[in-house]
């Protein structure tokens, strides 16, 4: 109640000055800190305030290093796609040119896929080989008409 009364008194005292066209300003003192706008002169260097990920948010998907290539669907150019699995066993589907986390799919082959991986401005090319399930390995090891 006292604070509300004090606030009303301050507003009433400032109102006649504002009506008269005078600007109401706080007195300069040790409690007031004036902040000047920051400026950065790059002198040909990279601006440290610009994100290194060039717009790609790491939260947009899993990191390339954590992905496994678990499936490839080959079709007509542009219709082929890969199935990637993250550590949480979630599936991610991608076509050529699409991004998943910090990687962009460049090419799809019958047994592998090529990616361009961006690690904070350093870009490298990586390939993932198709991982087969244990049951697929067993089927490939024992073929009809073949004895072990």
ChimeraX attribute file (.defattr): number of C-alpha atoms within 10 A of each C-alpha:
attribute: neighborCount
match mode: 1-to-1
recipient: residues
	/A:1	6
	/A:2	7
	/A:3	8
	/A:4	9
	/A:5	10
	/A:6	11
	/A:7	12
	/A:8	12
	/A:9	12
	/A:10	11
	/A:11	11
	/A:12	11
	/A:13	11
	/A:14	15
	/A:15	13
	/A:16	11
	/A:17	12
	/A:18	11
	/A:19	9
	/A:20	8
	/A:21	8
	/A:22	11
	/A:23	10
	/A:24	10
	/A:25	7
	/A:26	7
	/A:27	8
	/A:28	9
	/A:29	7
	/A:30	6
	/A:31	7
	/A:32	9
	/A:33	8
	/A:34	7
	/A:35	6
	/A:36	6
	/A:37	5
	/A:38	5
	/A:39	6
	/A:40	8
	/A:41	7
	/A:42	9
	/A:43	7
	/A:44	6
	/A:45	7
	/A:46	9
	/A:47	12
	/A:48	9
	/A:49	7
	/A:50	9
	/A:51	12
	/A:52	15
	/A:53	14
	/A:54	10
	/A:55	8
	/A:56	17
	/A:57	11
	/A:58	12
	/A:59	9
	/A:60	11
	/A:61	15
	/A:62	19
	/A:63	17
	/A:64	21
	/A:65	11
	/A:66	11
	/A:67	21
	/A:68	18
	/A:69	21
	/A:70	18
	/A:71	20
	/A:72	20
	/A:73	14
	/A:74	14
	/A:75	9
	/A:76	7
	/A:77	10
	/A:78	10
	/A:79	10
	/A:80	16
	/A:81	20
	/A:82	23
	/A:83	18
	/A:84	22
	/A:85	17
	/A:86	17
	/A:87	10
	/A:88	9
	/A:89	10
	/A:90	11
	/A:91	16
	/A:92	16
	/A:93	13
	/A:94	16
	/A:95	19
	/A:96	19
	/A:97	14
	/A:98	13
	/A:99	18
	/A:100	22
	/A:101	18
	/A:102	23
	/A:103	25
	/A:104	20
	/A:105	22
	/A:106	17
	/A:107	17
	/A:108	21
	/A:109	14
	/A:110	11
	/A:111	12
	/A:112	17
	/A:113	20
	/A:114	18
	/A:115	23
	/A:116	19
	/A:117	23
	/A:118	20
	/A:119	14
	/A:120	12
	/A:121	11
	/A:122	9
	/A:123	12
	/A:124	11
	/A:125	13
	/A:126	15
	/A:127	16
	/A:128	17
	/A:129	15
	/A:130	19
	/A:131	14
	/A:132	12
	/A:133	9
	/A:134	9
	/A:135	9
	/A:136	10
	/A:137	11
	/A:138	11
	/A:139	10
	/A:140	10
	/A:141	11
	/A:142	11
	/A:143	10
	/A:144	8
	/A:145	5
	/A:146	7
	/A:147	6
	/A:148	5
